[in-house]
Amino acid sequence: MVEKKLSYHDVLLRSEDIDLLRGPHWLNDQVIAFYFEYLTREKYRSAPDGPVFVNGATSFLLANSSAADVEETVAALQLAERPLILFAVNNNPWVDVAEGGSHWSLLVSWKNRMCHCDSAGGTNRAAAQQLALKLAPHLSAHGATPMLEARTPQQVNGYDCGMHLLANAQAVALHTSSPESTPSTPESTPCDGECGWGGIDREVEAAVASVSAASVSKLRDEIYELILSLME
């Protein structure tokens, strides 16, 4: 049997990666990286100030690097010049273990605000906060405000966190591309780790409010069909 695989720019998908999209499976780094690459190359290719999608491997590197290395990576990716950056966050605690962890979430850096969208309550708050703290000194336009926790639609099972990450990233990118969208002023105190949902960025919340179990399931099928079409 010939193995299914797709080489898409910097991402290689093998059969075991593609098959994760069929049925109740947790998404790995490769599938997340593929769809972020696709959104970058196809959906927002012609938008010079469009969103930047940072995959899980790069986010993990930034969260666990020295200040000097973070500064170098931020400069190489030209993140300081971009108004919207979407980071895939994984809670892998081991720097020497590739593709570890058990949960995905989304860290949004939009103008002067960082906002965390987590489909499983505060499961990834510590991992997102670690990344936000590393980024803040190097993204002066983005780091003026502490990280906020956005009220985010919750997953209804134990495996769809990666799909929620992709759906939330896509929704935020679409919403913030509207000329009417500007970051709102939080109505409550930024989260200090004990405040539950904590501070609120209403624009990000408005964007992800459309994400549901049904839309996540549909997106899972759409990504699978997209991969098959690119393999033809």
N, C-alpha and C positions, 0 to 999 in steps of 0.2 A: 504493500500500500504506500502510495506517495504521500509524504508528509506535507500537510498544508503549511505554508509560510508566506509571509509578506515582508518585504524590505521596503520601508517607507521613510525616505530620507535618513535620519539618524536612528530609526527604530526598526528592530527586527522582531517580528511576531512569528512564533512557531505554533504548531498544532496545539500544544498544551496551553498556550496563552489564549489563542482564539477560542478554544473550547470552553474557557471560563465564562464566556458570554452566553453559553447555552445552558440554562438551568440555574439552580440555586448555588452559585459559586461566588466567593470573594475575589475581587479583581486584584491582580498583581501590578507591580511597577510598570511592566511592559505595556499593558493595556491602557493604563492611565497615561503613560508617556505618548502612546500612539495617538490617543484622541486629543491630547493637548497639542501635539505636533500638527494634527489635521486642522484643528481650529486656527492655529497660527498660520499655516500655509494656505488654507483654502477660504476660511470664513473672514479673516481679518488681514489678509495679505496686502490689500490696497489701502489700509488705514494706517498712516504714518504715526498717529498718536493712539492707535488701537491698543487693546489689552496685551499684556505679556503673560503667557502661561508657563509657569515654572514647574517642571515635573518633580516627582517624589524624590528621585536620586539627588537632584540639585538642591532641593529644599533641605534634605537631610544633611548634605554637605555644608550648606550655609549654617545650619543650626549647630553643627558640631565642629566648626572651624575656628581658628584664631581670628581676632579682630582684623589683623592684616590680611589674612586670606579671604575673609568675608569682603573686605574693601576691594580686593583685587577682582573677586568674582562679580561683585555688584558693578564694577567699572566695565568688566569684559562684556557683561550682558546689557550694559547701558540702562540699568534699572532706574537710576536717579532721574532720567529724563522722561520717564513714562508715567502718566497719571494713574493708570490702573494696572496692578500686578496681582495675579492669582496664583497662589502657592498651594500645591498638593502637600498636605501634612500627614505624616505617618507617625505612630507612637512607638516605633522601634527604639528601644533603649540601648541597643548594643552597636557600637560604632564598627565592630569587626565582623558583624553578621549582615550579609546582604539580604535585602528583601525580608527583613524581620518585621515584627510588629503585628498588630491585630486590628487596627482601625485606621480609616482615612477620614480626613476632614479638610476644610478649605479655609485658608487665611487670605483675606482680601486686603490689599494695600491700595487705598484710593485717595489720592491727593493727600490731605493731612491726617488721614485716619486709617487705623488698622482694625479690622473687624473679623471675628472668627465665626464660621458657620459649621456647626457640628450636628450631625444627624442622630447622635446618641448622647444627648445631654452634654455634659462637660467631660466626656471621656478623653478627648484630646486637648483639653485646655492647657495642661502643662507643656505638652509638646509644641503647641502653637505659641505659647508665651515664650518658650525658649527661642524659637525662631524669630519672633517679633523683637525680642530684646537684642538679638544679634544684629538685626537689620536696622533698627532705629537710628543708631549713630551714623550710619552710612547712607540713609535715605532721609535726609533732613526735611525734605518737603512732605515725607510720608510719616515721619516719626514723632511729630509734635504732640500727638495724642496717644495715651495708653491704649493697649488692645481692648476692644469691646467685644462682648459676646452677643451675637445676634440671635433673636428668636428664630429658630430654623425648623422646618418640617422634619419630623422624626421618622426614621426607618421603621418598618413594621416587622423586620426579621433580623437575623444576625449576620447577614452576608452582603447587604446592599449598600454598605457605607461608601465603597468606591463609586458605585453608580450615583449615589447622592452627591458625592464630591463633583463628579462630572456634570450632573444636572445643575447643581448650584453654580458652578463656574460658568457654564453656558448661559444661565439665566442672568447672572450679575453682568457678564460681558454685554449681553443684549440690552439690558436695562440701562446701563451706564452710557451706552452709545447714543442714547436719546439726548438731543440738545437741551431738553427741559430738565435733565437730571443733574443735580448738584448735591454733594454730601450734606446731610442735614446735621443740625446740632443735637447731640445726645440729650435726652430728657432726664436721664438718671445718672448715677455715679458710675464711672468706669469700674469694671469688675476687678476685684482684688483677690480672686480665688475663693471667696466665701459668699459671694452675692448672687449665686444662682445664675440667672440670665444676665445680670449686671447691666452695663450701659447698652444703649440701643442706637444703631444707625438705621434710621427708618428707610432710607433708600435701599440699602442692602436687604433689609427684611422684606420690603415690597417686592424686590426682585425674586427672592427665593420662595416667596409665599405661593407661587404657582407650581412649585415642585410637589409631587404627590407619588404615592405608590404606583398609580397607574401611569403617570408620565415617566417615572423611572423605569418601569417595565418596558414601556414603548421605546425609550432611548436605548435600552440594552439590546433590543431587537434591531434597532436602526444602526447601531454601531457594528453589530455582527454582519448585517447586510452590506454595510459600507465596506467592511474589510473584504468580503467576498467579491464585491464589484471591483475593488482595486487589484484583486488577484487575477482577474480575467485578462 
